[in-house]
Structures are given as structure tokens and as C-alpha cells.
Amino acid sequence: MTDAHRTAAGRVWLVTGASAGFGRAIAEAALAAGDTVVATARRPAALDDLVAAYPDRAVASALDVTDPARVAAVVAEVVLWYGRVDVLVNNAGRGLVGAVEETTERELRDLMELHFFGPAALTRVVLPHMRRQGSGAIVQMSSMGGRLSFPGVGAYSATKFALEGLSEALAAEVGRFGVKVMIVEPGAFRTSFNGGDALLLSAPLPAYEEVVGGIRTNLPSADGKQPGDPAKAAAAILAALDAPETPLRLALGNDAADAIGASLTRHQSEFARWEPVARGTDFD
């Protein structure tokens, strides 16, 4: 895109990780609804077909969310082109399987840059524009692994727990400015998450084979067989954003609903058992 200004149709979306999976499905749903989408990816050529299908309302832009300078530049470009950003979707991500001891420092830090520091930077850069316009929505693509965790996904869950904690505070801070925040917690959906370059496996240690070996094998083998439909997830996200009361957290998929519901029950039960201890630790 070379001209400095275009007239936007509908809302202006900025979607990261839009070349595949949830990002692609959300971009397609927004465009089908008549909105304008700036779809970003590390390799924007993967978005050529999307731009060709919607030449007046879709723009592809190169973005690695771990590059702060590029984050600021992309937001500045969108505001220059369209005058506003109505919806930011922080979607770019990947998987990592490994016990905590198996996970290297580099693996953990790189994943935190991608899942936490990148979205945090985009959020901070977009917020002044949303506050100025008195409206906007920030969609944080988390996971059911951002609400609960289990062996083999500790590093992944840690990044999503961090994003959810930041976003919960953010929602309470920016609601007064007309800005919505929604955390999306999908289960297993038929995206590229389980296969190829999107899923990293830490080098295994024999000591953890019993508890991590299953997920190390099962996640890649489930690629293409996941129960969740990304198009239905995208439709649910758009519907939730348009609802009179947008939820802070939106679980998606039967597996996510089952796992999160069971986790909430366990947490409530544990709290009830130990509540007397909690209440017995103040000064007399």
C-alpha cells in the first residue's frame, strides 16, 4: 500500500499472525462482515490471496511482534492510512512442549517475547489512539492453557497466564475510555498449532518420559484431527465483541469448557477446605 490515506469500510482491525489458524479465520470473518483488516505476518506473501479477494478492504503488512520498532511502525501506518484502530487482535503464537526442567532458558524467553512482551507492546502503542477516539477493543488470544496447566506445557501456560494477568488489569483500567478487552481461551482447534514450525519440542530427559512423553507424541499426531472449527471460533469472537456485555474471558470448544469448568470446581473446593487457614493469619 503506497497512498497515505484510505477510507475505511466498517471497523479497522489489526490482526497479528494472520497467515493461518485463528488469525486467518478472524481476518476472513471481519472482512466478510464488511470491515477493513490490516493482516500481519512475518511473511506477508502468505496473505496475497486474502488481499486479492478483498483488494479495497484488506492490507497485508510484515510484522514480527517481537520487534518493538516494527510494532510501533505498523500501528503508525494503520493510523496514517485509516485514522484509527478499532480492534487489535494479538494472535501471533506457537506451541512448546517440554517439562519445566527440559525447557531451556532461550526457549522460555523466546516464547515469553512472542506471547507476552509482543502483545503488551502492541497494546501500549494502540491504546493512546483508542483512548483518543473513545472506543476500541483488544482481543488477546490466550488458551485454555492460560487458565490451567498440566505436565509438559508449563512454559506455554506461563506465557498465557502472564498475558491473562496483564489483560485482566487492563480491562479494569481502560473500560472507562470505551475500550473493551477480551481474553479468548480456545481448546484444540484445527489450526497449524500442532504441526510443522508452529510446535517446538524441548529436548527430552528420560526422567520425564512418563509424564510428558504422551503429550510430546499426541500433540503432533493430532494435527488435522482437532475438534474445533476456526471459522466457528472467529464467528463467536465477533459475536462476543458485538454483545452488549462482552465477556472478559471467552472459552471456546467443548474441551476447553470441560477443562476450565473442572478446574474452577477444583479451585473452589480447595479454597473452601483451606479458607479457615487463610482467615486465621491476621494479627489478633
N, C-alpha and C positions, 0 to 999 in steps of 0.2 A: 504493500500500500504506500503510495507516494504523496498523495494530496494531504494537506494538513487538517482538513476538516471534512467530515461526512455527516449527513443527517441520519440519526439512529432511528430504527423502527423498534417500537416496544422498549423493553428494558435492555440495558447494556450489561452483558455477562462477561466476566473474565474467568476463564476456566483453565486450571493448570493440569498437566498430564492428560491432555485431551486426545492424544493419538489413539487410545484404545481404552477398553474397560469402562469404568464408571464415567470417566472424564468425557469419553467419546459419546456415551449414551446421554449424558446430561446436556452436552452441547447440541446433539441432534434434537433432543426434546425441546430445548429452548428455541431453537431455530424453527422447529415445526409449530411452535406456539406463536410465531411471528416476531420473536425478539432478535436482537443483534448479539453476536457472540464473537469475542476475541478468544480464540482457542490457541493455547500454547503447548509446546512440547520441545524437548531437547532437539528433536529432528522434525522441524515443521513440514518437511516434504511429505510426511505421513498424513498430513491434513489436506493435501491438494484436492482430493476428491470431495471433501466436505466444502471447501471454498468454491469448487466448481459447481456444486449443487446449489449453493446459496451465494452467488457472487456479490449480491448487494448487501448481505447481512452477516457474512462470515469472513473473518480475517484470521490468518494463521500468523503466529509470532514465535520466534525462538526464545525459549526460556528454560534455564536451569535454575530451579528455585533456591539452590544453594549458593548462587552468585548474587550477593546483595546489590551490586551495581546494576546488574541486569534487571533485578526485581524493580528497582526504582525507575529504571528507564522504561520498562514495559508499562508500568502504571502511568507514567508521564505521557507516553504515547497514546494510551487509551483516552486519557483526559483531553489531550490535544485533539485527537480525532473526533471524539463524540461529546466532550464536555462533562462527562460524568462516568461513574462506575456504579451500577445498580446492584449487581450481585457478584461477589467474589466466591469462587469455589476452589478451595485448597484441596486438591485431589492427588497431586503427584505423589507416588509412593512405590514401595516394593516390599517384598517379604523377606524374612530372615528366620531360619530355623537353627536352633542350637541351644544347648544348656547354657546357663549363665557362665559356667567355668570354661565352656568351649568357645564362647564368643570373645573375639579379640577386641582390644581397645579401639582399633581402627574401624572394625565393623560396627561397633556400638556408636562411636562418634559420627561416622558417616550416616548411619540411619537416623540419628537424632538431628543432624543437619537437614536431612530431607523431610522428615516428618514433623519436626518441631520448629527449629530455627527458621527454616524457609517459610512455612505458613505464618509464623509470628512476624517475620519481616514484611511479608505481603500485607498482612492485616494492618500493621502500623502505618504502612505507606498509603493504603487505601482509606483509612479512617478519616483523615482530615477532609477528604473530598466528600465522603458520606455525611460527615457532620455538617459541612457547609450546605449540602443540598437537603439536609433534614430527612434523609431516608437512605435505605440500603439494606443489604442482607449479606452476611458472611456465613458460608456453608463450609464446615470443617469435616472432611471425610475421614472419620475415625474407623472404628471396627468394633465388633463385639469384644475383641481383644483390648479395647480401650476401657472396658467396664469390668473385665475379669481376665484372669490369666491362667495358664497351665504349663506343664513342663514343655520345654522346647521353644517357647515363644516369649520368654522373659524380656529379651531386648526389644522385640517388636512391640509388646504390650507397654513397655516402659515409655516408648516414644509416644504412643497413643494416649496413655494415662497423662503424660505431660501436656499434650495438646488439649485434652479434655479439661484439665485443671485450669489452664490458661483461659480456655473458652468460657467456662462457667463464670469466672470472674468478669471476663469481657462482657458477657451478656448483661450482667448487672450494672456495668459501667456505661454502656452505650445505648441501652433501651431508651433513655430519656432524650436521646438525639434522633429517635425514629429509626434506629439501626437494629435489625434482628440478627441474632446469632443462633445457628442450628448445628448441632453435632450429629452426624449420621453414623450409625453403628451397624454396618452390614455383617451378615454371616458369610457363608460360602456362595459366591455368585460366579456365573460362567464368564469370567474375565480372564485375562492372561496372567493373573496374580500367581497361579500355582505352577506356571511353567516358564521355560526359557530364561531370559535375563532378569525377569521380574522377581524370581525367587532365589535367594542366596542360601547356601548351606554352610554352616561353620564346620571346620574340620572336626570329625568325631573323636571322642575319647571312649574307650571301651567301658569305662565305669558307668556311663550314662546310656548305654545301648538299651537297657530295659525300659527306661522311662522316656527316652527321646527317639529311639530308633523307629518306632511306629509312625510318628508324625513326619520324620525325615523321609520315610518311604511313601506314606499315604498322601501327603500333600501333592507331590508331583504326579503321582499316579491318578489322582482325582481330576487333573486338568481336563477341562472339557465336559466333565460329568457333574459339575456343581449344580445344586438345585435352583439357585437364584437366577432370575432373569434381569439383566442390567437395564433393559428398557422399562420394565415394570418398576424397578428401583428409581430410575430417573423420573418417571411419572409421579411416583409417591413423593419424591423430593419437591417437585414443582407444586404439587397439591398442598404439601405442608407449608411451603413458603407463602402460598396464597390464602391459607386458612386465617380466620380472624385471630386465632391464638396459635402461632407457630410454636411447636414444641422445642424445648431446649435440646432434648435428645430424641432422635428418631431411630429406633431399631428396625432393621429390615431383614426379612427372611424368617422362616419358621425355626431354623436352627438358632438364630440369634435371639428370637423371642423366648425359646425354651431355655437357652443357656443363661440369658440375663435374668429371666424370671426366677430360675432356680438359684442363681447367685444372690439375688435380692432376698429370697427366703432364708438362705443360709446366713447371710449377714444379719438379718433381723433376729434370727434365732440366737446367734452368737452374742449379739448385743444384749438381748434380753437376759441371757444367762449371766453376763458379766456387768450388767448395769449397776447392781449394788456395789460392786468394787469401784466402778467409775465414780459413783456418788459418795464414796467413803474416803476420798483422798484430799478434801479441802481442809484448811485449818479449822480446828474446833473453835 
